[in-house]
Amino acid sequence: MNIEYKTFKNKEVTVTYDPRKCELSGTCSKELSDVFSDSIIPWVNLENTETEKIIKQIKKCPSGALKFRLREKATY
């Protein structure tokens, strides 16, 4: 069975989730439930808080299943 990465984006950040690495510790949903949910689909909503809080929480991911990349801002 091929389980694929999930990608979530907002204007500032792209978040990837690798379900093969996830330990299901619940750290993300317990500590930042405005963004990470264990009962709502989609379970990641990057619009619910500031990017800095999202990044701080992702850095706490014990398995490394969550990663982030800041998006480049368009210049006109």
GIQUIRA-V647519 format. One record per helix or strand of 2 or more residues. SS is the DSSP state (A for helix, B for strand). FROM is the first residue (numbers start at 0). TO is the last residue. Records with the same first field share a line. If there is no record, write none. Layout:
SS = FROM-TO / FROM-TO
This chain:
B = 5-8 / 12-16 / 65-69
A = 26-30 / 45-47 / 50-57
